[in-house]
Amino acid sequence: MTIYLNGQYMPIEDAKISVLDRGFIFGDGVYEVIPVYSRRAFRLPEHLRRLQHSLDGIKLANPHGDGEWTTIVNELVARNAAQDQYLYLHITRGAAKRDHAFPNPPVTPTVFMMSSPLLTPPAELLQNGIACITAPDNRWLRCDIKSIALLPNVLLRQMAVEAGCTETILIRPESMSGDAFLTEGAASNIFVVRNGKLLAPPKDNLMLPGITYDVILEIAAANGIPHQVRKVAVSEVFAADELLLTSSTKEVLPITQLDGKPIGDGKPGAMFARLHALYQDFKRDVMRQQSPLPPGEG
């Protein structure tokens, strides 16, 4: 595997960073996960906008402009073998004496990117769906920042693993009313289907603005699928006709069991079937519209 680290491409075995890197010491950094289909990055401008939002959220200057990022992404994709990949992009504030306050003067950020083969969900999951559990959303109040400090998400996801499930769906109480509402999954976004309408939690500080989440809403709007973005009560989650999970690597999956009980009739529903098919069409159309990579990079 060839990776990118601080301006150089190298085998992952040769990569080294300082033990004083603030990402290692404090989790002081942000990341992105970018899918690549047929050696072309999917929705790269949208991923770079989200990256900028995260960097702004932690007051860290972007080390590269969009054109430079595009060049780095294309070069790393070209140096790795898989036709379909996912890129993990990781930026920290850099190496400095251990102190909670930002280094003054600022130090050079650490920029790391690696590629892994992208395996889309197997047919079995599409045909049968996945099982999930629920848990209280006990994370911080800036979930819109794609922070590398993911210990709460790790622990919540591990709950699902130990329960023999795919994902943990997070429920957060409303501070004023005492009601509880859906936020997202530990590493995904969640949609609710009720009475033929697609319901999506709003993008705010309590959830990560998913790129696939945006695509699903764009598809719904373009194809006349009734949908609404609003707070979704926990009671609506459990009374759903269908539940859908989305992420950059899992695309769209049907949730057919929640906390050991079936969702709807316990099988993937019509909304999932339609959105999954439309997502595949959208993905192919987007990739066809993209200009080919420069010579030697494809």
N, C-alpha and C positions, 0 to 999 in steps of 0.2 A: 504493500500500500504506500502510495506517495502522498505526503501531506504538505501543507503550506504552513510555515512558521516564520513570522517576522521578516518577510521579504524573500524567503528561500523555500524551494521545493526540495524535499528530502524523503528518504524512507522513514516510516514512523519510528523505527528502532533507533534512529539517530537524533530524534527530537529531544531537546532538553530545555527546561526553564528553571529559573532560580527558585529556591525554596522560600525566598522572601517575596515572591510574586503575590500581589494582593488578592488575586483570584484563589490561590492556594490558602492564604492566611485568613482572608475575610469573606471569600465568595464575592468579591468586589468586581463584578463584571456582568456581561450580558451575552446572549447567544441567539442564533437562528438555526432552523433546520429547513433546508431548501431541497425539494424533490427535483430530480433530473430525469426526463424521459427522452429516450433516443438521443442522449448526449446533449440535451438542451435544458437549461434551467427553467423550471415552471414558475411563472408569475414572479420573476426576479425583481422587477421594480416594486411590487407590493411587499416582498420580503425586505428589500432595502429600506422602504419607508418605515416598516415596523422596527427594523434595526435602529433607525435614526430615532424613533420614538423612545425606544429602550435606552439608548445612549443619552438622550436628553433627560430622561428620567433619573439617571444616576450622575448627571452633570459631567459626562465624559465626552470630549471632542471626538468626532468621527475621524479615524486615522486615514480614511480614503474617501474619495468622491465616488459617485455611482459608476462613472466610467472605469475607474481603477478597480472597483469591486468586480465589475463585469469581466474585465480582463483576467483577474485572479481566478474567478469562478470558472471561466472557460478553459483556462490553462490547467487547472487542477482536474477538471473533468476529462480533458484530453490525456492527462498523464495516468489515469486509472482506467481499468479494462472494461468495466461493466457498461452496457448500453444505458441501463436505468440505474441511477445512483441517488443517494441522498447525501447532501453536504451538511456537515455540522460546523458552524462558524462561531468562534468563541473569542471575545475581546475582554481583556481585563485592564485595570488601571496601571498595571506594570509592577515592577519590583522596586521596593523601597523599604526603609527602616520600618519596623512594625509600630504603627501608630494609627489609631482610628481615624484621625483627621487625614484629609487628602494630602499627598506629598506636595510640599511647597519649596522650590518650584516643582511643577508637574514633571513626572518621569515619562518615558516612552511607553505607550500601551503595548501589551502583549497581544498579538493577533495570530490565531491558530485556526486552521480549517482542515478538515479531513473528509474523505469520501468513503462511503460504504455502499455495497450493492443494495438497491431498493427492490424489495420483494413485496409485491402487492398482495392483499389478503387472498388466501386460498379459497377455492370454490366452496369448500365445506362451510366456511364461515358465512359466505354470501347466501348459501342455501338454508342453513340452520340458524344463523344468528349467534350472538354471544351472550354470555351471562355477566351481569354486573352486580355490584353491591352499592349501597349508599353509606355515607359517613358525613358527620359535621365538617364543614369547611372551616378549618382552624388555622388557615394561612394568614399572612399579613394583608394589609389593605392596599397594596400596590401590585396586584396580580396582573395589571396591564403591562408591567415591565417584565420582559422575558429574561429574568435574572438567572444566573448560574447557581445561585443559592437555593437549591431545590429540595432541601431535606424534608420539608413538610410534604411535598409532592411524592418524594420517594417513599415516605412512611405510609402515605395514603394508598399509593399504588401497591405497596407490599401487602396491605390488608386484602386487596383483591387477589393477589397471588396466593396468599395463604388460605383464601376461601375458595380457591379453584376457579376464579373468575378472571375476566379480561381487564376490567376497569372498575375504578371507584368513582361513583357519581357524587358530587359534592353539594351539600345543602347548607345554606347559611341563614341563620335567623335574622329577621328584620329587627333592627335595634329599637325602633319606635313602636311598632305594632305588636311585636312578639311573634309574628307569622314567620314561616320559613319559606325560602324560595331556592330554586335551582341556580347554581352558578355555572359549573362546567365539570368535566372529568379531571382526574389527576394529571392526565397528559392528553386531553382531547376536549372538543366542544360537544355539547349534547343538544339535540333538537327533540321536541315533543310534537306528536301528531294527535290531534283531537278533532273528531267530527270533520275530517277532511281538510283541516287547516294545519299548516306547519307553524309551530311556535318556537321562537328563539329568544333566549335571554339577551338583554341589551348589552352592548359593549360599554363597559365602564371600568372603574378601577378594581372591580372585584373579579374580573375575568380577563384572560388573554384574548386579544382580538385575533382569532384564527384566520389564516388565509383561506383555508378550505371552507370555513364558516361563511366567509364573504362570497365564495364561489357558489355555494348552495343557495344563498339568498338571491344572488344574481340570476341563477338558473330558474329559481321559482318565479321571479319577477318577469323574466323573458318568456316563460312558458305558461303564464296565467295560473300558476299554482297558488291558491290562497295561502297567505302567510302573514305573520304579525311578529314584530319585535317588541317585547315587553317583558316585565317580570313574570316568571312562571312559578306559581305556587307549588309546593311539594305535593299537595293533594292532586294537582294536575299531572304530575309526573307519574304517580302510582295509578291514576285513572286513564293513562294514555292508551290510545289505540295502537300507537307505535312509538318507539324511541329509536333515535338514530345517533350514532357516534361518528364524528368526523375528525380527521387530522391529516397533516401533510403526508404521513407515511401509511396510514390506514385508509385514506380516502373516505369512503362512506360505508358504514357497517350497520346492520340491524341489531338492536338489543332486544332479545326475545325473552329474557328472564331477568328479574330484578329482585334482589333479596330473597331468592329462592322461589319466587312466584312468577307465573307467566305474564308477559305483557300482551294484551289483546288475546289472540288465540294461541300465543306461544310460537308463532311462525312469522317470518319476514312478511311485511305487508305490502300493499299496493303502492303506497307512497315511497317506500324504500326502493322497490323495483323501478319505479319511474325515475326517481332522482339518481339512482346508481347508473342507469342507462344514459340519462342526460349528462351526468358528470363525465362519463367515458367519452361521449360525443364532444363535450366542451373541451376536454383535455386534448383530444386529437385535433380539433379545430385550432386551438391556441398554438399547438406545436407546429402545425402546418403553416400558420401565418408568420411564425418567427423566421427571420432571415437565417440562412445557414452560417455555421461558424467559419471563420477565416481559414484559408488553406493551411493544412497541417495541424488544425485543432479539432478535427472531427474524425 
